C-alpha cells in the first residue's frame, strides 16, 4: 500500500473524509509525529505492525471510526505520545495498564467504546501528575521544527496541532498554548467496573475528568480534593455510594460538576464558592442526598417522621413477633387444657358421668331452642 512507502512522513491529517477499510499493518513511519484520521469509516483491528516503530508519535487521533478489538499492545512503544484520542469506536477489553508507561500523556479520550474492567491506578505516572515537567526538552524531540510547530509558531509549511476534546459537556478544539495547558481523561460511556482509584486524586494538573455512564462502585475518593486545576468533573450514571467528600469545596476552578444518578447519601457539599453555582441537576437521582441546592433538608431525613418505611417495618416486625408468640402460646395452652380434662375424666368416674350429663343437657337445650325460635319464623315466612 502507498502509505507503507511514506517512511519520512511527519504529519498525516486526512480526517473527516469517507476513508474505509482496515488500517494497514505495515504503516509505521519512524518520523511520524501527528496522525489525524478521525471521522472516517475505518474498521477492523489495529494490527500489531502498525506504528510499531513510530516512537516519535505525539498525537494519535482515530476517533469516530468503526475500529474494534482491543487497544493494541504496542501502545507502550509510543514513548512521546501526548494525545491519545480513540473515542467513538468499538474497542473492547480492559483499559491497558501499559498506558501508565507513557509518561508524556496529557489527554486520554477512550469514551464511547465497549471497554470493561477497572480503571488503572497507575495513571499518576503520566505527565498529568504535577511531579512531571510541563515542558519537554528539545533534546527529547526528534527535531526543532516540530517543537516550534506544536507551539503554533512553526514554519508555514507545517500544520498547527489541533485536538478536539470534550470538557464542560462541550467539544472544544485546542491548539497552540491552550493545548499545551490542557490535561484530561475521558473514559465515559463504557462498561467499566470496580472502584475509582484514589491515585486519580494525585493528578493535580488535570482539568477535565469524565467517568460518567459506567458501572463504577465504591465511594468518591477523598483525594479528589487535591485536583486544584480541575474545571469539569462528571461522575454521573454509576453505582457510587457513600457521602460526597466535603473536601471538594476547595476546587475553586470547578465549573461543571455532576454526581447525578448514583446511590450517594448524606449532605451535599457546603453551598459556597463554586458549589453555590451548581443546581439540583448536579445531584438528581440520589434519593438519600440532602441539603442545598436540593429541596430535601437533612433535618427531614434525620427525623423519625421522615423515615416511615424504617419505623413502620420495625413495628410490623414487632407485631409479627407478638402474633406468632400469641398463637404458639394459645395452641399450647389449649392442648394442655384438653389433655388435662381428658385425664380427669378418664381417672374419675364421678366427674365423667357429670361431664356426660352436662353435655346431654346442653344438647337438649340447643335442640329446643332451635325448635321454639327458628322453626316458627321459617313457617311464617313460608305463608307470607
QUIBELHU-V115488 format. One record per residue. N is the residue number from 1. RES is the residue in one letter. SS is DSSP state (a for helix, b for strand, c for the rest). BURIAL is I if it has 16 or more other C-alpha atoms within 10 Angstrom, else O. Layout:
n:N res:RES ss:SS burial:BURIAL
n:N res:RES ss:SS burial:BURIAL
This chain:
n:1 res:X ss:c burial:O
n:2 res:X ss:a burial:O
n:3 res:X ss:a burial:O
n:4 res:X ss:a burial:O
n:5 res:X ss:a burial:O
n:6 res:X ss:c burial:O
n:7 res:X ss:c burial:O
n:8 res:X ss:c burial:O
n:9 res:X ss:c burial:O
n:10 res:X ss:c burial:I
n:11 res:X ss:b burial:I
n:12 res:X ss:b burial:O
n:13 res:X ss:b burial:O
n:14 res:X ss:c burial:O
n:15 res:X ss:c burial:I
n:16 res:X ss:c burial:O
n:17 res:X ss:c burial:O
n:18 res:X ss:c burial:O
n:19 res:X ss:c burial:I
n:20 res:X ss:b burial:O
n:21 res:X ss:b burial:O
n:22 res:X ss:b burial:O
n:23 res:X ss:c burial:O
n:24 res:X ss:c burial:I
n:25 res:X ss:c burial:I
n:26 res:X ss:c burial:I
n:27 res:X ss:c burial:I
n:28 res:X ss:c burial:I
n:29 res:X ss:c burial:I
n:30 res:X ss:c burial:I
n:31 res:X ss:c burial:I
n:32 res:X ss:c burial:I
n:33 res:X ss:c burial:I
n:34 res:X ss:b burial:I
n:35 res:X ss:b burial:I
n:36 res:X ss:b burial:I
n:37 res:X ss:c burial:I
n:38 res:X ss:c burial:I
n:39 res:X ss:c burial:I
n:40 res:X ss:c burial:I
n:41 res:X ss:b burial:I
n:42 res:X ss:b burial:I
n:43 res:X ss:b burial:I
n:44 res:X ss:b burial:I
n:45 res:X ss:b burial:I
n:46 res:X ss:c burial:I
n:47 res:X ss:c burial:I
n:48 res:X ss:c burial:O
n:49 res:X ss:c burial:O
n:50 res:X ss:c burial:I
n:51 res:X ss:c burial:I
n:52 res:X ss:c burial:I
n:53 res:X ss:c burial:I
n:54 res:X ss:c burial:I
n:55 res:X ss:c burial:I
n:56 res:X ss:c burial:I
n:57 res:X ss:c burial:I
n:58 res:X ss:c burial:I
n:59 res:X ss:b burial:I
n:60 res:X ss:b burial:I
n:61 res:X ss:b burial:I
n:62 res:X ss:c burial:I
n:63 res:X ss:c burial:I
n:64 res:X ss:c burial:I
n:65 res:X ss:c burial:I
n:66 res:X ss:b burial:I
n:67 res:X ss:b burial:I
n:68 res:X ss:b burial:I
n:69 res:X ss:b burial:I
n:70 res:X ss:b burial:I
n:71 res:X ss:c burial:I
n:72 res:X ss:c burial:I
n:73 res:X ss:a burial:O
n:74 res:X ss:a burial:I
n:75 res:X ss:a burial:I
n:76 res:X ss:a burial:I
n:77 res:X ss:a burial:I
n:78 res:X ss:c burial:I
n:79 res:X ss:c burial:I
n:80 res:X ss:c burial:I
n:81 res:X ss:c burial:I
n:82 res:X ss:c burial:I
n:83 res:X ss:b burial:I
n:84 res:X ss:b burial:I
n:85 res:X ss:b burial:I
n:86 res:X ss:c burial:I
n:87 res:X ss:c burial:I
n:88 res:X ss:c burial:I
n:89 res:X ss:c burial:I
n:90 res:X ss:b burial:I
n:91 res:X ss:b burial:I
n:92 res:X ss:b burial:I
n:93 res:X ss:b burial:I
n:94 res:X ss:b burial:I
n:95 res:X ss:c burial:I
n:96 res:X ss:c burial:I
n:97 res:X ss:a burial:O
n:98 res:X ss:a burial:I
n:99 res:X ss:a burial:I
n:100 res:X ss:a burial:I
n:101 res:X ss:a burial:I
n:102 res:X ss:c burial:I
n:103 res:X ss:c burial:I
n:104 res:X ss:c burial:I
n:105 res:X ss:c burial:I
n:106 res:X ss:c burial:I
n:107 res:X ss:b burial:I
n:108 res:X ss:b burial:I
n:109 res:X ss:b burial:I
n:110 res:X ss:c burial:I
n:111 res:X ss:c burial:I
n:112 res:X ss:c burial:I
n:113 res:X ss:c burial:I
n:114 res:X ss:b burial:I
n:115 res:X ss:b burial:I
n:116 res:X ss:b burial:I
n:117 res:X ss:b burial:I
n:118 res:X ss:c burial:I
n:119 res:X ss:c burial:I
n:120 res:X ss:c burial:I
n:121 res:X ss:a burial:O
n:122 res:X ss:a burial:O
n:123 res:X ss:a burial:I
n:124 res:X ss:a burial:I
n:125 res:X ss:a burial:I
n:126 res:X ss:c burial:I
n:127 res:X ss:c burial:I
n:128 res:X ss:c burial:I
n:129 res:X ss:c burial:I
n:130 res:X ss:c burial:O
n:131 res:X ss:c burial:O
n:132 res:X ss:c burial:O
n:133 res:X ss:c burial:O
n:134 res:X ss:c burial:O
n:135 res:X ss:c burial:O
n:136 res:X ss:c burial:O
n:137 res:X ss:c burial:O
n:138 res:X ss:a burial:O
n:139 res:X ss:a burial:O
n:140 res:X ss:a burial:O
n:141 res:X ss:c burial:O
n:142 res:X ss:c burial:O
n:143 res:X ss:c burial:O
n:144 res:X ss:a burial:O
n:145 res:X ss:a burial:O
n:146 res:X ss:a burial:I
n:147 res:X ss:a burial:I
n:148 res:X ss:a burial:I
n:149 res:X ss:a burial:I
n:150 res:X ss:a burial:I
n:151 res:X ss:c burial:I
n:152 res:X ss:c burial:I
n:153 res:X ss:c burial:O
n:154 res:X ss:c burial:I
n:155 res:X ss:c burial:O
n:156 res:X ss:c burial:O
n:157 res:X ss:c burial:O
n:158 res:X ss:c burial:I
n:159 res:X ss:c burial:I
n:160 res:X ss:c burial:I
n:161 res:X ss:c burial:I
n:162 res:X ss:b burial:I
n:163 res:X ss:b burial:I
n:164 res:X ss:b burial:O
n:165 res:X ss:b burial:I
n:166 res:X ss:b burial:I
n:167 res:X ss:b burial:I
n:168 res:X ss:c burial:I
n:169 res:X ss:c burial:O
n:170 res:X ss:b burial:O
n:171 res:X ss:b burial:O
n:172 res:X ss:b burial:O
n:173 res:X ss:b burial:O
n:174 res:X ss:b burial:I
n:175 res:X ss:b burial:I
n:176 res:X ss:a burial:I
n:177 res:X ss:a burial:O
n:178 res:X ss:a burial:O
n:179 res:X ss:a burial:I
n:180 res:X ss:a burial:I
n:181 res:X ss:c burial:O
n:182 res:X ss:c burial:I
n:183 res:X ss:c burial:I
n:184 res:X ss:b burial:I
n:185 res:X ss:b burial:I
n:186 res:X ss:b burial:I
n:187 res:X ss:c burial:I
n:188 res:X ss:c burial:I
n:189 res:X ss:c burial:I
n:190 res:X ss:c burial:I
n:191 res:X ss:b burial:I
n:192 res:X ss:b burial:I
n:193 res:X ss:c burial:I
n:194 res:X ss:c burial:I
n:195 res:X ss:b burial:I
n:196 res:X ss:c burial:I
n:197 res:X ss:c burial:I
n:198 res:X ss:a burial:O
n:199 res:X ss:a burial:I
n:200 res:X ss:a burial:I
n:201 res:X ss:a burial:I
n:202 res:X ss:a burial:I
n:203 res:X ss:c burial:I
n:204 res:X ss:c burial:I
n:205 res:X ss:c burial:I
n:206 res:X ss:c burial:I
n:207 res:X ss:c burial:I
n:208 res:X ss:b burial:I
n:209 res:X ss:b burial:I
n:210 res:X ss:b burial:I
n:211 res:X ss:c burial:I
n:212 res:X ss:c burial:I
n:213 res:X ss:c burial:I
n:214 res:X ss:c burial:I
n:215 res:X ss:c burial:I
n:216 res:X ss:c burial:I
n:217 res:X ss:b burial:I
n:218 res:X ss:c burial:I
n:219 res:X ss:c burial:I
n:220 res:X ss:c burial:I
n:221 res:X ss:c burial:I
n:222 res:X ss:a burial:O
n:223 res:X ss:a burial:I
n:224 res:X ss:a burial:I
n:225 res:X ss:a burial:I
n:226 res:X ss:a burial:I
n:227 res:X ss:c burial:I
n:228 res:X ss:c burial:I
n:229 res:X ss:c burial:I
n:230 res:X ss:c burial:I
n:231 res:X ss:c burial:I
n:232 res:X ss:b burial:I
n:233 res:X ss:b burial:I
n:234 res:X ss:b burial:I
n:235 res:X ss:c burial:I
n:236 res:X ss:c burial:I
n:237 res:X ss:c burial:I
n:238 res:X ss:c burial:I
n:239 res:X ss:c burial:I
n:240 res:X ss:c burial:I
n:241 res:X ss:b burial:I
n:242 res:X ss:b burial:O
n:243 res:X ss:c burial:I
n:244 res:X ss:c burial:I
n:245 res:X ss:c burial:I
n:246 res:X ss:a burial:O
n:247 res:X ss:a burial:O
n:248 res:X ss:a burial:I
n:249 res:X ss:a burial:I
n:250 res:X ss:a burial:I
n:251 res:X ss:c burial:I
n:252 res:X ss:c burial:O
n:253 res:X ss:c burial:O
n:254 res:X ss:c burial:I
n:255 res:X ss:c burial:O
n:256 res:X ss:b burial:I
n:257 res:X ss:b burial:I
n:258 res:X ss:b burial:I
n:259 res:X ss:c burial:I
n:260 res:X ss:c burial:I
n:261 res:X ss:c burial:I
n:262 res:X ss:c burial:I
n:263 res:X ss:b burial:I
n:264 res:X ss:b burial:I
n:265 res:X ss:b burial:I
n:266 res:X ss:b burial:I
n:267 res:X ss:b burial:I
n:268 res:X ss:c burial:I
n:269 res:X ss:c burial:I
n:270 res:X ss:c burial:I
n:271 res:X ss:c burial:O
n:272 res:X ss:c burial:O
n:273 res:X ss:a burial:O
n:274 res:X ss:a burial:I
n:275 res:X ss:a burial:I
n:276 res:X ss:a burial:O
n:277 res:X ss:a burial:O
n:278 res:X ss:c burial:I
n:279 res:X ss:c burial:O
n:280 res:X ss:a burial:O
n:281 res:X ss:a burial:O
n:282 res:X ss:a burial:I
n:283 res:X ss:c burial:I
n:284 res:X ss:c burial:I
n:285 res:X ss:c burial:I
n:286 res:X ss:c burial:I
n:287 res:X ss:c burial:O
n:288 res:X ss:b burial:I
n:289 res:X ss:b burial:I
n:290 res:X ss:b burial:I
n:291 res:X ss:c burial:I
n:292 res:X ss:c burial:I
n:293 res:X ss:c burial:I
n:294 res:X ss:c burial:I
n:295 res:X ss:c burial:O
n:296 res:X ss:c burial:O
n:297 res:X ss:c burial:O
n:298 res:X ss:a burial:I
n:299 res:X ss:a burial:O
n:300 res:X ss:a burial:O
n:301 res:X ss:a burial:I
n:302 res:X ss:a burial:O
n:303 res:X ss:c burial:O
n:304 res:X ss:a burial:O
n:305 res:X ss:a burial:O
n:306 res:X ss:a burial:O
n:307 res:X ss:c burial:O
n:308 res:X ss:a burial:O
n:309 res:X ss:a burial:O
n:310 res:X ss:a burial:O
n:311 res:X ss:a burial:O
n:312 res:X ss:a burial:O
n:313 res:X ss:a burial:O
n:314 res:X ss:a burial:O
n:315 res:X ss:a burial:O
n:316 res:X ss:a burial:O
n:317 res:X ss:a burial:O
n:318 res:X ss:a burial:O
n:319 res:X ss:a burial:O
n:320 res:X ss:a burial:O
n:321 res:X ss:a burial:O
n:322 res:X ss:a burial:O
n:323 res:X ss:a burial:O
n:324 res:X ss:a burial:O
n:325 res:X ss:a burial:O
n:326 res:X ss:a burial:O
n:327 res:X ss:a burial:O
n:328 res:X ss:a burial:O
n:329 res:X ss:a burial:O
n:330 res:X ss:a burial:O
n:331 res:X ss:a burial:O
n:332 res:X ss:a burial:O
n:333 res:X ss:a burial:O
n:334 res:X ss:a burial:O
n:335 res:X ss:a burial:O
n:336 res:X ss:a burial:O
n:337 res:X ss:a burial:O
n:338 res:X ss:a burial:O
n:339 res:X ss:a burial:O
n:340 res:X ss:a burial:O
n:341 res:X ss:a burial:O
n:342 res:X ss:a burial:O
n:343 res:X ss:a burial:O
n:344 res:X ss:a burial:O
n:345 res:X ss:a burial:I
n:346 res:X ss:a burial:O
n:347 res:X ss:a burial:O
n:348 res:X ss:c burial:O
n:349 res:X ss:a burial:O
n:350 res:X ss:a burial:O
n:351 res:X ss:a burial:O
n:352 res:X ss:a burial:I
n:353 res:X ss:a burial:O
n:354 res:X ss:a burial:O
n:355 res:X ss:a burial:O
n:356 res:X ss:a burial:O
n:357 res:X ss:a burial:O
n:358 res:X ss:a burial:O
n:359 res:X ss:a burial:O
n:360 res:X ss:a burial:O
n:361 res:X ss:a burial:O
n:362 res:X ss:a burial:O
n:363 res:X ss:a burial:O
n:364 res:X ss:a burial:O
n:365 res:X ss:a burial:O
n:366 res:X ss:a burial:O
n:367 res:X ss:a burial:O
n:368 res:X ss:a burial:O
n:369 res:X ss:a burial:O
n:370 res:X ss:a burial:O
n:371 res:X ss:a burial:O
n:372 res:X ss:a burial:O
n:373 res:X ss:a burial:O
n:374 res:X ss:a burial:O
n:375 res:X ss:a burial:O
n:376 res:X ss:a burial:O
n:377 res:X ss:a burial:O
n:378 res:X ss:a burial:O
n:379 res:X ss:a burial:O
n:380 res:X ss:a burial:O
n:381 res:X ss:a burial:O
n:382 res:X ss:a burial:O
n:383 res:X ss:a burial:O
n:384 res:X ss:c burial:O
